[in-house]
Amino acid sequence: MKRFSKKMVAIAAFSVFAAQFLFSEDIKIGIAKIVQHVALDSVEQGVIDVVDEYAKSAGLTVSYDKQNANGDVNAANQIAANFKGEKVDVAVGIATPIAIALANSLKDTPVVFGTVTDPVGARLVDDVRHGKGNVTGMSDEIPTVQHIALFKEIAGIKKLGYIYTSSEANSQSSLKLVQEGCKKAGIKLVVQSISNSSEVKQAAEAIVRRVDGLYLSTDNTVFSALPAIKKVFNKAKKPIFSGDVTGAMSGGIFMASGFNYYKAGRATGEIVVQILKGEKPENIPVRFMTNASDSDLLFDLDVAKNCKITIPASYLNQANMIFENGSLTKK
């Protein structure tokens, strides 16, 4: 009888893992997001576009099971259970809570997370240099400390407001960066926590009189109620700085700086394609959006006028998006 070494068994196991993607003509991708808003919709579309491009070139047929947890962690767990029952080939979790739910439930299926601020803190991976078991993905960490310094310089902020979701791991991580940014900039921080999107408007109304402006990180629950925040702060003639440019493109936010969420979705989709080609998730490092071409800078001149803020020409020249007279212009 021929003996097999542990190394040969491991190679054989990997081959079986890879073959289910390399030689199957029909692939099913589960895509779940924690809540629906324009940024996460853009991520979802980016994933689909990249996977479709690969499938077409490889002669594969791909179907998608697209789910939205509507900000409900219990719903996120149910979606994960459904993906497990359906035996999707790859599960994509957009935002931290849904990614955690997928990782906890799916142990034999590749899980790719998208727009997770702190994947180590969320215990999705132990080290961003590689995945963990069947899990890897893309981080949407943004330069919060630099954002706050820039906000102070341009808008003269002395008291900064920050609304965050207390139950989300990524929001807790972002809060620490906001605290660090305010400390370094020498400005006072005023925080207001929420637990769901229905509390966002009330939180904005509670904080607006106590601050000079508001900073928004990539908190999905907060962004799901972005129109309410815009309305409150625009009425008070106080500026908003957003770390998500996508939500600012329709107007109402003084300035926004951050990566393009559609490109972030494509980066996430590229990880899915790596897996479909046979790469193990544990060998794929966490992807960060660090290239200059990944980022956008937007100024809303209508809001600037309303808040009586003069934007230095040097910064206007750097912006690749300007919102003025109710419309967006891209450079």
N, C-alpha and C positions, 0 to 999 in steps of 0.2 A: 504494500500500500504506500502511495506517495505521501510524504509528510509535507505539511505547509507551515512555513514560519509565520510568526506574528506579523512580520512586515508584509508577507504575501497576502495574508488575510486582510490586512488594513488596506492594501492596494485594491484588492477585490471589492471590499466594501465601498471604497470611494468610487470605483467604476460603476457599481450598481446605483450609487447616489447620483452620479453624473448622467448615467444612461437614461434615467427617467426624463431628463430634459433634452438630451442630445438626440434621442431617437424617437421621441413621441411627437406626432404631428399635431395633436390637440393639447393645448395648454390652458389651464384655468388659473387666473390671477385674482385673488381677493384683495380689494382695496377698501380700507376703512379709514374714515376721518372722524375726529372727536366731535366736530361741529362744522356747520357749513358757513363759510364766508369767503370772500373773493380770493384771499391769499391761499387758503387751503384748496379751493377749487382749482387754482392755477397749478398747485403742486400735483394734484390728481391728474390734470390734463397733461402735464409734462411727463409724468410716469407713463401714461397710456401712449403718448406719441412716440416715445423712445422704444417702448416694447413693441409697438405696432411696426415701426421701421425695421427692427431686427427680425420680427416674425415674417415680414414680407420677403426680406432678403434670404431668410433661411427656409422658406416654404412651409412655415408653421401656421396653424390656425389658433388664434388666441381669443378667449372669452373672458369677460370681467364680471365679477360680482362686486358692485360698488355699494358701500354701506355708509351711513351717517349715524353716529351715536347721539346726536343732538345734545351734546354736553353731559350725557348721563353715563356714569361709570358702570352701572348695572347693565345698561344697553351695550356698552363696549364689551363687557364680559360675555354677553349673549351672542354678539357678533363673532367673537373669537370661537365660541363653542360651535356656532354654525359653520364657520370656515373649517373647523376640525372635522365636523361631520361630512361636509362636502368634499373633503380631501383636496383642497386647492393645492396647486403646485408651488405657489409662492404667495405669502400673505404680506401685504404692505400696510403698515400702520402710520397714518399721518397725524402727528402730534403725540406728546408723551403718554397721556392716559390710555389711548387706544393701543399704542405700541406696547406698553406694559401688559395690557390684557392679552394681546396676541402672544407675546413672549412667554407669559405664564401658562397659557393654554396649549400652545402648539410646540411640542418638543421634537417632532420628527419632520416638521415642515419648515423650510427656510422662511424666516421673518426679516423683512427689511423695514426699518423705521425711517420716517422722513420728518424733517423739521422738529427734531428733539434737541432742546437747548443744551442739556447736560446729560448725555447718555450714561456717563459713569455714575453720576449722582442718582440717576433713575434706575441704576443697577441693570441696565440693558447690556452693558459691556463692562469689563474690568479695566480696559485700557483702550484708548482710542486708536492705538497703532494696529489693532486687529479686532475682529469680531469675537463673539463669545458663543461657542457651540453653533447653533443654527441661526444666530441673530447678528445682524450688522445694519449699517444704514448711514444717514446723513444728518449732521447737526446744523441747526440754524442759529448758533451762537453769534451774537452781534457785538460790536465794539461799544458797549453801553457807556463805559467810563469816558471815552472820547466824545460820544454823542452829547453827554451832559456838559462837558467843557465847551463844546461848540455852541450849544444852546445858550449857555451863559454869555459867551462872547458876543453872539449875534443879537439875542433878545434881551440881555441884561437881567436874566432870571436870578432872583435872590431867594425865593421860596419855591421849591419844585414839588409838584403833586405827582403821585404815583398810585395807580389803581391796579391791584393784582388779585389773582384767584388763590386763596389761601390753601386750597386742597391739592393744587397741582405742583408736582415736583419741579417742573421747569420754571414756574413762577417764583418759587422759593429761591431757586438759583439766581434768577434775574434780579430779585430784590436785593440780594447781597451785592451784586454788581452796581445797582443803582445807589445803594448806601455808600459803596466805595467811591463812586463817581462824585457824589455830593460832598463827601468828606474832602476829596482832593480839590474840588472846585471851590470849596468854602461856602457852600450854600446850604440852606435848611431844607430838609426833606419832610414832607407831609404825606403819610400813606393812608390808604383806605382799602381794606380787604373786602372781597366779595366771595360768594360761594357758587353763584350761578348767574347767567346772563340777565335774568330779570332784575337783579340788584344793581346793574351797572349805571343806569340813569340816576338812581337815587344816590349812588356813591359819587358820581360826578357833581351832582347838585350839592352834596355835603362838603365837597373839597374845594370847589371852584372859588369861593370867597376867601379862602385861607392861603391861596398860592398865587404866584405870578404866571405860572404856566404848567402844563402837564406833559409828562414823558410817558410814552407807550412803548413797552417792549413787545416781544412776540407772544403775548398772552392770548390764546385763542378764545377763551370765554369773554374776555374784555372786547376783543375785536369783533365778536359776533354781534355786539350791540354798539358798534362804532358810530352809526348815525346819531344815536342819542347823545354820545359824548361830544361830537362835533357841535350839535345844536346848543348844548349847555355852555360850552366854552366860547363859541362864536358870539352868542348872545352877551356873554360877560366881557367880550373883547379881550380874551386872554389866549395866548398861542399854545398850540400843541406841537410837540416834536414826536414823530413816529419812527420806530425802528423798522417799520414795514411800509415800503413805498407803495405797494399795491393798493392798500386801503386809502392812500392819499390822492390817488389819481383822479378821483371824482370830485375833488375839492374839499375845502373845509379844514385842512390841516396846514398849519404855517410852514412846516418843513418836515421832510422825511428823508432818511438816509438808510440804506440797507440793500441787501442783495435782492435780485429779481426772483420771485417765487416760482415763476414758470421754469426758469433755469434751474432752480433748486429741485423742482420736480423731475426735470430731465436728468439731473445728477443722480437722483434716487432711482430713476428708471435704468440708468446705466449700471447700477449695482444689481438690479434685478436681472439684466441681460447677462452680466458676468455669471450669475448663478445658473441661469438657463443654459449657459455654455459649459457648465460643469464645475465652476469654481465653488469651493466650500465657503459658506459665510464666515466661518472663523478665520479664514485667511485674508479676508477683505477688510482693510482699515476703514475707520469711520471717515466719511467725506465731509470736508468743511468748504464753505463758499468763500474762498480767500482771494481769488483773482480779481483784479480791478474791473475786468469786463463783466464780472458777476454782479456788480453793485450799481445802484442808481442814486442820484441826488435830486430832490424835487423841492422847489419853493412855490408857495401859493401867494402870489402878489395881491390877490383880493383880500386874503386874511391878513397879510402884512399891513395893508392899508387900513383895515378895520382895527387892527391892534396898534396902529401908529408906530410900526417898526420899520426902520430903514435897513435894508440888507446891503452890506458892502458889495461893490461891483466885483471884487475878487472872488467872492463866493457865488454870485450869480453866474459868473463866467464858467465856474466849475460844474454847475448844474446841467444835467442832460434832460431835465423836464421842468417846464415852467407852466404853472396854472394861472391864467389871467383872464379876466372878463368872462368867467364861466366856462372856459375851455382849456384843454391841456395841449401844450405844444412840446414835442419831443425833438431834441437836437440830434 
